[in-house]
């Protein structure tokens, strides 16, 4: 069996800690990006629904107005 070099083992531990920190940071950034994307989609969906509601209301009002003017 080969012996474990303590210096190389220390370098390995340091590298693993750096990698773990980098992955944690990347995970946080991806989650933030997903949250922003989901919020944006919800906002756009809300605007679309509101616009459809306003359009439908205007259409119904014009229909009633057209019946009254006949």
N, C-alpha and C positions, 0 to 999 in steps of 0.2 A: 504494500500500500504506500501511496505517496503522502508526504506530510503536507499539511495546509500551511501555506506561508501567511503569517499574521498580517503582514503589510498588504498583500493581495486580498486577503479576507476583509480587511478594513476598507480597502477601495471598493470592494463588491458591496459592502453594507452601505457605504456612502452613496454609491450609484443607485442602489435600490431606494434609499430614502429620497434622493433627488427625483427619481422616476415616479415615486408615489406622490410627491408634492406636485409634480407636473401634471399627472393624471387627475388629481383632485382639482387643480386649477382649471383644467380643460373641461372637466365635468360640470363645474360651476358655470363656466361661460356658456356651455351648450344648453344648460337648463335655463339660464337667463335669456338666451336667444329664443328658445322654444316658448318661454312665457311671453316674450314680446310679440312673437309671431302669432300665438294664440290670441293675445289681446287685440292685435290688429285685425285678425280675421273676425273676431266677435264684433268689433266696432263696425267693420264693413258690412257684416251680416245685419247688424242693427240698422244701419243707414239704408240698406236695401229694403228691409221690411218697412221702415218708416216711409220711404219713398213710394213703395207699393200702396201703403195705406193712404197716403195723401193723394196719389193718383186715382185710387179707387173712389175716394170721397169726392174728388173733383168730378170724376166721371158720373157718379150717382147724382150729384147736384145738377150737372148740366142736363142729365136725362130728365130729372124732375122739372127743370126750367123749360126744357123743350116740350114737355107734356102740358105745362101751364100756358105756354105761348101758342099752342095749336088752336 
